[in-house]
């Protein structure tokens, strides 16, 4: 399970468990025969659940019904085409609408242009991340970047 997931601490001590392609799709065995109960245990102690790369690979619509996830992270392959490919615009808008209708929070990955950011704002995407804001920096430089 560890090789397929990432853990992080964010402001306020909120904890997130993010599937990086595999745990949701691996079924019961990924959590030692009890994936649903393990996920409920994580939720019970305040861990938010996120499906990463939503719309690709193992991130099936059925997981929205089977697992009580909090966040959908729209895959970069869809976000990259926003503003250029009308089909990607429709797909991203529908993912955002579906997630909101189900009470989920949406994060768009790899937002690299102002045009993409503007479209995602129009779509009412909750959070975005990508080069539009900053490129990766060493840890020592991150504090200075946040202060700007």
Secondary structure, DSSP 8 states (H G I E B T S, - for coil): -GGGEEEEE-GGG-EEEEE-SSHHHHGGGGGTS-HHHHHHHHHHTTEEEEEEEETSTT--THHHHHS--SEEEE-HHHHTTTTT-HHHHHHHHHHHHHHHHTT-EEEE----SHHHHHHHHHTT-SEE-STTT-----HHHHHHHHH-
